[in-house]
Amino acid sequence: MESPECGSVFYSRFPILHKPAIPIFYLSGTPTTLISKFVITMTEKTGHFEKGFWVEEPIIPEKSPEKKDDQIDVRLAAATRSVMSAMDDLAKATHDLVATEEGKKHIEKTVKETTVQVQKSFDDIIRRAKAEVDKATKPKK
């Protein structure tokens, strides 16, 4: 049987003969009865009756401190993983620096550059010290 057009009415017969026919309305293609328009089925929503009408009580989300603790635990775990990863990377780089030929050349190059910088610094200190000594030993006019 096809669905009747929106707003049309027809009477259905139930298999039990002693019940009267109930008019069924089709609104937006969905069958509805007059009873379903006026009867509100009970649900498990919390609420109370006010002047004969069911008023749903607002749902207030609980603020649980456990959730904040969980967030902190998650953040600490992520930070710990990050630090452990950095330490592993540092250990690998150190191993490569000491164990490979490329690493040894890098160390030698860095030591030579550092030696040159230290030598320049000492030369500059000695030059300044000599200039101060010369300045102090020159007779004033």
GITAZI-V360942 format. One record per helix or strand of 3 or more residues. SS is the DSSP state (A for helix, B for strand). FROM is the first residue (numbers start at 1). LEN is the number of residues. Records with the same first field share a line. If there is no record, write none. Layout:
BEGIN
SS->FROM-LEN  FROM-LEN
END
This chain:
BEGIN
B->9-4  22-6  30-4  47-4  53-4
A->34-5  65-35  101-37
END
